[in-house]
């Protein structure tokens, strides 16, 4: 079998070799409906590649670092990133490379192309895996095509595909991927036709935009939408968006351009074209026996079908409702730009102003009735900002992922996380907080009298510079016991901070300067920029800025949310103080006692239930004394394991210990400067503890299965942040 097949050869090769997308296109062409010039790299080439290079074994290792059902979303993305980088850095064997190059040169030349996935089972009648595998637009030249063929192969193990592993039947031993190569049509107009509206079985739906379909698929441009009678094709209604721009082919990629004044006022399709698309959709439904999801385009007046797949209700069984939410986090560059503007221009200033306003409101002047109203109001405010956090701040974190993917595609580094060095040192609020702690610790180191006072639990007077700075710290960042969103209350006060400061002050001044580990990033940035042609370097610079902002806000947003949460708990604490104050009038006491938020005594935040004992994991730990997690911060460190089960435990943390926990909340990262390494049971590269650990150059492992059950407090362990391995120095734990 040839390594590159022409569309006329697809039927003889078989659907099992060319995959669902290529197979459907061949049948559409045989029906006399126009498709682009199309070729296919069959599954046999993929299988030959991963076998010859032993890439299959490395993928198997990544997927089996821990039981898949125990992995969180961040860990799955990390695995997908590492696998993707292995495809990028594993060369094609010479024989595969030559055979592919010769045929691609002969068939495609230098014309612009689309390179798309076509996995067996994809676009089948049982399930449609739309959007899980990669497609690339405007690719040209043999080298670029070969690179993107490998990236399509890698998308077989994308985070989206891994999330749907069971439904996809994703087994490393049997998974395969074919690749479709299509001539890129410089579209006038493009659209998507749904043979049946999922919300109304009596309708078909057509969406269309000017220019390329990519903007419609990515959600960057709102389409015109027609609702049609499924039986007759009659237009039921037409919904017009604000039309202002379209996606077009530019050298090296796709860009947006403004529409002309006449196009702004004119729908991209007329009634005759809408009817023609409906008729073509019905033809395809008859051909394939099911209503179709059809991606189409127009070149002048010629209707061309890019791909067609059966419509399924969801494409997957409903086994985990959070997966759909997770997939919405994948945002395009344009979408992230708009989200960044919204966050920095509107949301962050509003959060700061809200926290300042609530903090300036004296609670002790309020009547009991007004205090109850104030608590209710603060609860509503806090709940609002929690919803904003999930709707806007969490999706914006995808800017880190997008930059990482683009960086790795441009640079092809051996270390898949090399890009993180360009995102660090962006002025995180957590680092600003930690620097204030260092400043306070310096005051203790340099003032023997102050140190003696604090050691004897004697606070300096209110006019002492230490007291002023400590008050400033607590006003800005709380008392270090808050855990964002957990329901814990900031009620430990200055003594808790002083207790931690004494531990900071025990370090030598040089070590406690607050200056984190520094890395020279100039060469990395130069290398990154060199990966783009001159006309794309402005985009590269803008994407780096977006990635840095996403990285910074991944941590800062929690600090801002924590300040609003602290204002809520201040009001709750005032109410509870009055309940316990003998001087409170009886009628006020009765009113406060009936108020739901004050009726229960303060409680520690509920800790996640400990997972059931895993005898296999325990036996493996006793035998090998190793746990394999996700590498999240480079470096190797040995020290005493300190298990942190509650935020309060952090206040007893000692210099040089290794922090072991389920996950470090962003409002708990103040302890990281004391640690020699960080181990977290959950999460990946973007979890808050990992972010701050990298800022300080500390080894970090996340997603370490059952670390809290298998590692005993006080055990001496070694953390290898390069490989993601924790090793115990004590036998028979």
C-alpha positions in Angstrom: 0.0 0.0 0.0 1.3 3.4 -0.9 2.1 5.8 2.0 0.0 8.5 0.4 -3.3 7.5 -1.3 -5.3 9.5 -3.8 -9.1 9.8 -3.2 -9.8 7.2 -5.9 -7.7 4.7 -4.0 -9.6 5.1 -0.7 -12.3 2.4 -1.3 -9.8 -0.3 -2.2 -7.7 0.5 0.9 -10.7 0.1 3.1 -12.2 2.2 5.9 -10.0 0.5 8.4 -7.0 2.1 6.8 -8.2 5.5 5.6 -10.5 6.3 8.6 -14.0 7.7 8.8 -13.4 11.1 7.3 -11.5 10.0 4.2 -14.0 7.1 3.6 -16.9 9.5 3.7 -15.2 12.0 1.4 -14.6 9.3 -1.2 -18.3 8.3 -1.1 -19.4 11.9 -1.4 -17.2 12.4 -4.5 -18.6 9.2 -6.1 -22.1 10.8 -5.7 -20.9 13.7 -7.9 -20.8 16.3 -5.1 -17.7 18.5 -5.1 -14.9 17.9 -2.6 -11.4 19.5 -2.5 -8.5 17.5 -3.9 -7.9 15.0 -1.2 -5.2 12.5 -0.2 -4.7 10.2 2.7 -1.8 8.9 4.7 -3.2 5.5 5.9 -3.1 4.0 9.4 -0.3 1.6 8.3 2.2 4.5 8.2 1.3 5.6 11.7 1.7 2.0 13.0 5.0 1.6 11.3 6.2 4.9 12.8 5.4 4.2 16.4 6.7 0.7 16.1 10.0 1.5 14.5 10.7 4.4 16.9 9.5 2.5 20.0 7.2 5.5 20.6 4.4 3.1 21.4 6.3 2.0 24.6 6.8 5.6 25.7 3.1 6.5 25.2 2.2 3.4 27.2 4.4 4.6 30.1 2.8 8.1 30.1 -0.8 6.8 30.1 -0.1 4.4 32.8 1.6 6.6 35.4 -1.4 6.2 37.6 -4.9 4.7 37.3 -6.6 6.8 34.6 -9.8 7.2 36.5 -7.9 8.8 39.3 -6.4 11.6 37.1 -7.7 15.1 37.3 -8.1 17.4 34.3 -4.7 19.1 34.8 -2.9 15.7 34.9 -4.6 14.6 31.6 -3.5 17.8 29.9 0.1 17.3 31.1 0.2 13.8 29.8 -1.2 14.9 26.4 1.4 17.7 26.3 4.3 15.2 26.9 3.0 12.7 24.4 2.6 15.5 21.8 6.1 16.6 22.4 7.4 13.1 21.9 5.8 13.0 18.5 7.4 16.4 17.7 10.9 15.3 18.8 10.8 11.7 17.4 12.1 11.8 13.8 10.5 9.8 11.1 12.6 6.8 10.2 14.5 7.4 6.9 12.4 4.9 4.9 9.1 6.4 6.0 10.3 9.9 5.5 11.5 9.3 2.0 8.4 7.5 0.8 6.1 10.2 2.2 8.3 13.1 1.0 8.4 11.8 -2.6 4.6 11.4 -2.9 3.7 14.6 -1.1 6.0 16.5 -3.4 4.5 14.9 -6.4 0.9 15.3 -5.4 0.8 18.5 -3.4 3.8 20.6 -4.5 3.8 23.9 -2.6 0.0 24.6 -2.7 -1.7 25.5 0.6 -3.4 22.6 2.3 -5.5 21.5 5.2 -4.1 18.5 7.3 -6.9 16.7 9.2 -7.4 13.6 11.3 -9.2 10.5 10.0 -9.2 7.9 12.7 -11.0 4.6 12.2 -14.3 4.9 14.0 -14.2 8.7 13.7 -17.3 10.1 11.9 -19.0 6.8 12.2 -22.7 6.1 12.8 -22.3 5.1 16.4 -20.5 8.2 17.6 -19.0 11.4 16.1 -15.7 12.5 17.6 -15.9 16.0 16.2 -13.3 18.4 17.6 -11.2 15.8 19.6 -8.5 15.4 17.0 -6.4 18.1 15.4 -6.9 19.9 12.0 -4.4 22.4 10.6 -5.1 25.1 8.0 -2.8 26.7 5.4 0.1 24.2 5.6 2.5 24.0 2.6 5.8 22.4 1.7 7.0 18.9 2.4 8.7 19.6 5.8 5.7 21.5 7.2 3.3 18.8 6.0 5.4 16.0 7.6 5.5 17.9 10.9 1.7 18.4 10.9 1.1 14.8 10.0 2.9 13.9 13.2 0.8 16.4 15.1 -2.4 14.9 13.8 -1.1 11.5 15.0 -0.3 13.0 18.4 -3.9 14.3 18.7 -5.0 10.7 19.0 -3.8 11.3 22.6 -5.0 14.9 23.1 -6.5 15.7 26.4 -10.0 15.7 24.8 -9.4 12.3 23.4 -8.0 11.0 26.6 -11.1 12.2 28.5 -13.2 10.1 26.3 -10.8 7.2 26.4 -13.4 4.5 27.1 -15.9 5.7 24.5 -13.2 6.0 21.9 -11.8 2.5 22.7 -8.4 4.2 23.1 -6.1 1.3 23.7 -2.4 2.0 23.1 -2.0 -1.4 21.6 -4.7 -1.0 19.0 -5.2 2.8 18.5 -4.5 4.1 15.0 -4.8 7.3 13.0 -5.0 8.1 9.3 -4.4 11.6 8.1 -6.4 13.5 5.4 -4.5 16.1 3.3 -6.8 18.5 1.4 -6.3 21.3 -1.0 -7.2 24.5 0.9 -10.1 26.3 -0.6 -9.8 30.1 -0.4 -13.4 30.4 0.6 -15.7 33.3 -0.1 -18.2 31.9 2.5 -18.4 28.9 4.7 -20.8 27.1 6.9 -22.0 24.1 8.8 -25.3 22.3 8.1 -27.0 20.2 10.7 -29.5 17.8 9.1 -31.5 17.7 12.3 -31.6 20.3 15.0 -30.8 18.6 18.3 -33.3 20.8 20.0 -36.1 20.3 17.5 -36.4 17.1 15.4 -38.6 18.9 12.9 -35.9 21.4 11.9 -32.5 21.5 10.1 -30.1 24.3 11.0 -27.6 26.1 8.8 -24.9 28.4 10.1 -22.7 30.5 7.8 -20.0 33.2 7.9 -17.9 35.1 5.3 -14.4 33.7 4.7 -13.0 30.5 6.2 -14.9 28.1 8.4 -12.2 28.1 11.1 -13.7 31.3 12.8 -17.1 29.6 13.0 -15.8 26.3 14.4 -13.6 28.1 17.0 -16.5 30.4 18.0 -14.6 33.6 17.1 -17.3 34.9 14.8 -21.0 34.7 15.4 -22.7 33.2 12.3 -25.9 33.9 10.4 -28.3 31.1 11.4 -31.2 29.7 9.4 -33.8 27.3 10.8 -35.3 25.2 8.1 -38.1 22.8 7.8 -36.5 19.4 7.9 -39.1 17.9 5.5 -39.4 20.7 3.0 -36.4 23.0 3.4 -38.6 26.0 3.9 -36.9 28.8 5.8 -38.6 29.1 9.2 -36.5 32.0 10.5 -33.2 33.7 9.9 -31.1 35.0 12.8 -28.7 37.8 11.9 -25.6 38.6 14.0 -23.4 41.7 14.0 -21.3 41.1 11.0 -17.9 42.9 11.1 -15.0 40.6 10.1 -14.0 37.3 8.5 -11.2 34.8 8.6 -8.9 34.7 5.5 -5.7 32.9 4.4 -2.5 34.9 4.9 1.1 33.8 4.5 1.9 31.3 7.2 -1.6 31.0 8.7 -5.1 32.5 9.1 -6.0 36.0 10.0 -9.0 38.2 10.5 -10.0 41.1 8.3 -12.8 43.7 8.4 -15.8 43.2 6.1 -16.7 45.8 3.5 -19.7 48.0 4.2 -21.9 46.1 1.8 -21.1 42.7 3.2 -21.8 43.9 6.8 -25.4 44.5 5.6 -25.7 41.3 3.6 -26.1 37.7 4.8 -23.4 35.4 3.5 -26.0 33.2 1.8 -29.0 34.0 -0.3 -32.3 32.0 -0.2 -31.3 30.0 -3.3 -28.0 28.9 -1.8 -29.7 28.0 1.5 -32.0 25.8 -0.4 -29.1 24.2 -2.4 -27.3 23.3 0.9 -30.4 21.8 2.3 -30.9 19.6 -0.8 -27.2 18.5 -0.6 -27.6 17.7 3.1 -30.6 15.5 2.2 -28.6 13.7 -0.4 -25.9 13.0 2.1 -28.4 11.8 4.6 -29.7 9.3 2.0 -26.2 8.3 1.2 -25.1 7.6 4.8 -28.5 6.6 6.2 -28.5 9.3 9.0 -28.8 13.1 9.3 -25.4 14.7 8.7 -23.2 17.4 10.3 -21.7 18.9 7.1 -18.8 21.3 6.9 -19.0 23.2 3.6 -17.6 26.2 1.7 -18.2 28.3 -1.3 -15.6 29.3 -3.9 -17.5 31.9 -5.9 -20.7 30.0 -6.7 -19.3 26.5 -6.4 -20.5 24.5 -3.3 -17.7 22.3 -1.9 -18.1 19.8 0.9 -15.1 19.7 3.3 -16.4 16.9 5.5 -19.5 15.1 6.6 -20.3 13.0 9.7 -23.4 11.5 11.2 -25.1 13.5 13.9 -25.2 11.7 17.2 -26.9 13.0 20.3 -23.6 13.8 22.1 -21.1 11.6 20.5 -20.5 9.9 23.8 -22.2 8.2 26.7 -23.1 10.5 29.5 -20.5 9.2 32.0 -19.1 12.4 33.3 -20.9 15.7 32.9 -17.7 17.7 33.8 -16.0 16.6 30.6 -18.2 18.8 28.5 -17.3 21.8 30.7 -13.6 20.9 30.5 -13.7 20.9 26.7 -15.1 24.4 26.7 -11.8 25.6 28.3 -10.0 25.2 25.0 -10.2 28.7 23.6 -8.8 30.3 20.5 -6.3 33.1 20.6 -8.9 35.7 19.6 -11.3 34.5 22.3 -8.6 34.6 24.9 -7.6 38.1 23.9 -11.2 39.3 24.4 -11.4 37.4 27.8 -8.1 39.1 28.9 -9.4 42.5 28.2 -12.6 41.8 30.1 -10.7 40.4 33.1 -8.0 43.2 33.4 -10.2 46.1 32.4 -13.4 45.2 34.3 -13.3 42.1 36.6 -10.1 42.6 38.5 -10.6 46.3 39.3 -14.2 45.5 40.3 -13.0 42.7 42.7 -10.4 45.0 44.3 -12.9 47.8 44.6 -15.5 45.4 46.1 -13.0 44.0 48.7 -11.9 47.6 49.6 -15.5 48.8 49.9 -16.5 45.9 52.2 -13.2 46.3 54.2 -13.9 50.0 54.9 -17.4 49.4 56.3 -17.3 49.3 60.1 -19.2 46.3 61.4 -19.3 47.2 65.1 -21.6 50.2 64.3 -24.3 48.1 62.8 -27.4 47.0 64.6 -28.0 43.3 64.9 -30.7 43.5 62.2 -28.3 45.5 59.8 -25.5 43.0 60.6 -27.7 40.1 59.5 -28.5 42.0 56.3 -24.8 42.7 55.8 -23.9 39.0 56.1 -26.6 38.1 53.5 -25.4 40.8 51.1 -21.7 39.7 51.5 -22.7 36.1 50.9 -24.4 37.1 47.6 -21.4 39.2 46.6 -19.0 36.3 47.3 -21.3 33.8 45.4 -21.4 36.1 42.4 -17.6 36.3 42.3 -17.2 32.5 42.6 -19.5 32.1 39.5 -17.3 34.7 37.7 -14.2 32.8 38.7 -15.5 29.6 37.0 -17.0 31.4 34.0 -14.1 33.7 33.1 -10.9 33.2 35.2 -10.6 29.4 34.8 -11.1 29.5 31.0 -8.5 32.2 30.7 -5.9 29.8 32.2 -6.0 28.0 28.8 -3.8 30.9 27.6 -0.9 29.0 29.3 -1.8 25.8 27.4 -2.2 27.6 24.1 1.2 29.3 24.4 2.8 26.0 25.5 1.5 24.2 22.4 2.5 27.0 20.0 6.0 27.2 21.7 6.6 23.5 21.4 5.4 23.5 17.8 7.8 26.3 16.9 10.8 25.2 18.9 10.5 21.4 19.3 12.3 21.4 22.6 13.4 18.2 24.3 11.8 19.4 27.5 8.0 19.8 26.9 7.8 22.3 29.8 10.6 24.5 28.6 8.1 27.2 27.7 7.2 27.7 31.4 10.4 29.5 32.0 9.2 32.3 29.7 6.0 32.7 31.8 7.6 32.9 35.3 8.5 36.0 37.2 5.4 37.9 36.1 4.8 39.7 39.5 2.4 37.2 41.1 0.4 38.5 44.0 1.5 35.4 45.9 5.1 36.4 45.4 4.3 40.0 46.6 2.8 38.5 49.7 5.8 36.2 50.3 8.1 39.2 49.9 6.2 41.0 52.6 6.7 38.0 54.8 10.5 38.1 54.1 10.6 41.8 55.0 8.9 41.1 58.3 11.3 38.2 58.9 14.3 40.5 58.1 13.1 42.9 60.9 13.1 40.0 63.4 16.6 38.9 62.3 18.1 42.4 62.6 16.4 43.3 65.9 17.5 41.0 68.8 15.1 42.8 71.2 12.1 42.3 68.9 13.1 38.6 68.4 13.2 38.1 72.2 9.8 39.8 72.6 8.2 37.6 70.0 9.8 34.4 71.4 8.1 35.3 74.7 4.8 35.9 73.1 5.0 39.6 73.7 3.8 41.8 70.9 5.6 45.1 70.2 3.6 48.3 70.7 1.2 49.6 68.0 3.7 52.3 66.9 6.5 49.8 66.3 7.4 49.5 62.6 7.0 45.8 62.8 3.4 46.2 64.0 2.6 48.7 61.2 4.0 46.3 58.6 2.2 43.3 60.1 -1.1 45.2 60.1 -0.6 46.1 56.5 0.1 42.5 55.7 -3.0 41.1 57.4 -5.2 43.9 55.9 -4.0 43.0 52.4 -3.6 39.2 52.6 -5.4 37.9 55.6 -3.9 35.9 58.4 -2.7 32.9 56.3 -5.4 30.5 57.5 -7.9 31.2 54.8 -8.5 28.7 52.1 -10.2 30.1 49.0 -13.7 28.7 48.5 -13.4 26.1 51.3 -15.5 27.6 53.9 -12.6 28.0 56.4 -12.6 31.2 58.4 -9.8 33.8 58.9 -9.9 33.7 62.7 -6.3 33.0 63.8 -5.0 36.6 63.7 -1.5 38.1 64.1 -0.2 35.4 66.4 -0.5 32.8 63.6 1.5 35.0 61.2 4.1 35.7 63.9 4.5 32.0 64.5 5.3 31.5 60.9 7.6 34.5 60.7 9.8 33.1 63.5 10.4 30.1 61.3 11.2 32.4 58.3 13.6 34.4 60.6 15.6 31.2 61.5 17.0 31.1 58.0 20.1 33.0 57.2 19.4 36.4 55.7 21.0 35.5 52.4 18.7 32.5 52.0 15.7 34.5 53.2 16.1 37.4 50.9 12.9 36.6 49.1 14.6 36.6 45.7 13.5 33.4 44.0 15.4 31.2 41.7 16.3 33.1 38.5 16.7 31.7 35.1 18.2 33.4 32.0 15.2 33.5 29.6 16.7 35.8 26.9 18.0 32.8 24.9 14.7 31.0 25.2 12.8 34.0 23.9 15.2 34.4 21.0 14.8 30.8 20.2 11.0 31.0 20.3 10.8 34.1 18.1 13.2 32.5 15.6 10.6 29.7 15.1 8.3 32.2 13.3 8.7 33.9 9.9 9.1 37.6 10.1 5.4 38.4 9.3 4.3 36.2 12.2 6.6 37.5 14.9 4.2 40.2 16.1 1.7 37.4 16.7 4.3 35.4 18.5 5.1 38.3 20.8 1.4 38.9 21.5 0.9 35.3 22.3 3.8 35.3 24.8 2.3 38.3 26.5 -1.1 36.6 26.6 0.6 33.4 28.1 2.3 35.5 30.8 -0.9 37.3 31.7 -2.7 33.9 31.9 0.0 32.5 34.1 -0.1 35.5 36.4 -3.8 35.6 36.7 -4.0 31.9 37.3 -2.7 32.7 40.8 -3.7 36.3 41.3 -7.4 35.8 40.8 -7.6 33.5 43.8 -5.9 36.1 46.0 -8.5 38.7 44.9 -11.3 36.2 45.5 -9.8 35.3 48.9 -10.0 39.0 50.0 -13.7 39.1 49.2 -14.2 35.8 51.1 -12.3 37.3 54.1 -14.8 40.2 54.2 -17.7 37.7 54.4 -16.1 35.9 57.3 -15.3 39.1 59.1 -19.0 39.8 59.2 -19.8 36.3 60.3 -17.2 36.5 63.1 -18.6 39.9 64.3 -22.0 38.2 64.6 -20.6 35.3 66.5 -18.6 37.7 68.8 -21.8 39.4 69.7 -23.5 36.1 70.4 -20.8 35.3 72.9 -20.7 38.8 74.4 -22.6 39.0 77.7 -23.2 42.7 77.0 -25.3 42.0 73.9 -29.0 42.8 74.5 -31.3 39.8 74.7 -33.4 40.9 71.7 -30.3 41.2 69.6 -29.0 37.9 70.8 -32.3 36.2 69.9 -32.2 37.7 66.4 -28.5 36.7 65.8 -29.1 33.2 67.1 -32.0 32.7 64.6 -29.8 33.8 61.7 -28.7 30.7 59.8 -25.1 31.8 59.1 -24.5 32.2 62.9 -26.5 29.3 64.2 -23.7 26.8 63.9 -20.3 27.0 65.5 -17.3 27.7 63.3 -15.9 24.5 61.9 -12.7 23.5 60.1 -13.0 23.1 56.4 -14.2 19.6 55.4 -11.3 17.6 54.1 -11.9 15.3 51.1 -12.6 11.8 52.0 -9.5 9.6 52.0 -9.6 7.1 49.1 -10.0 3.5 49.9 -6.9 1.6 50.7 -5.1 0.3 47.6 -3.3 -2.8 48.6 -1.5 -3.0 45.2 -0.2 0.5 45.6 0.8 -0.1 49.2 2.7 -3.3 48.3 4.5 -1.6 45.4 5.5 1.2 47.8 6.8 -1.2 50.4 8.7 -3.1 47.8 10.2 -0.3 45.6 9.6 2.6 48.0 8.7 4.8 45.0 5.6 6.7 43.9 5.4 7.9 40.2 3.5 11.1 39.7 3.6 14.0 37.2 6.8 16.0 36.9 5.8 19.6 37.6 9.0 21.4 38.6 12.6 20.4 37.7 15.2 19.5 40.3 16.0 16.9 42.9 15.7 17.4 46.7 16.0 15.2 49.8 14.4 16.1 53.1 11.8 15.2 55.8 8.3 14.7 54.5 5.8 17.0 56.3 2.1 15.9 55.6 -0.2 18.9 55.5 -3.8 17.9 56.0 -5.3 21.2 57.0 -4.3 24.9 56.3 -3.5 25.2 60.0 -0.8 22.5 59.7 1.1 24.9 57.4 1.7 27.3 60.4 3.9 24.6 62.0 6.0 24.0 58.8 9.8 24.0 59.3 12.6 25.2 57.1 13.9 22.5 54.6 10.9 20.1 55.0 9.2 18.6 51.9 5.6 19.7 51.7 3.3 16.7 51.0 -0.4 17.4 50.6 -3.5 16.7 48.5 -3.2 20.1 46.9 -1.9 23.6 47.8 -4.6 26.2 47.8 -3.4 29.6 46.3 -3.9 31.2 49.7 -1.6 28.6 51.3 1.5 29.1 49.0 3.1 31.4 51.6 4.9 28.4 53.0 6.7 27.4 49.8 9.8 29.5 50.5 10.4 27.3 53.5 10.1 24.1 51.6 12.8 22.2 49.8 10.3 20.4 47.5 6.6 20.1 46.9 4.5 16.9 46.4 0.8 17.1 45.7 -1.6 14.2 45.3 -3.7 16.0 42.7 -3.2 18.4 39.8 -0.7 19.1 37.1 1.7 21.8 35.9 -0.9 24.6 36.4 -1.9 23.8 40.0 -1.0 26.7 42.3 1.6 24.9 44.4 3.4 23.9 41.2 3.4 27.5 39.9 4.9 28.9 43.1 7.4 26.0 43.4 8.7 26.8 40.0 8.9 30.5 40.9 11.4 29.5 43.7 13.1 26.8 41.6 11.9 24.0 43.8 11.4 20.4 42.6 7.7 19.6 42.4 5.6 16.5 41.7 1.9 16.6 41.2 -0.7 13.9 40.7 1.2 11.6 43.0 -1.2 8.8 43.7 -2.0 8.1 47.4 1.0 10.1 48.6 -0.9 11.1 51.7 -1.6 7.4 52.6 1.7 5.9 51.6 4.2 8.5 52.9 4.4 8.8 56.7 4.9 12.1 58.4 8.6 12.6 59.2 9.9 10.1 56.7 13.0 11.1 54.7 12.2 11.1 51.0 13.8 12.3 47.7 11.7 14.2 45.2 12.9 13.9 41.5 11.0 16.7 39.7 12.5 15.7 36.4 11.0 12.2 36.3 8.1 12.7 38.7 9.4 10.0 41.2 9.3 10.1 45.0 11.6 7.7 46.7 11.6 6.8 50.5 14.8 6.4 52.4 13.1 4.2 55.0 12.5 0.6 54.3 9.2 -1.1 55.3 7.2 2.1 55.9 
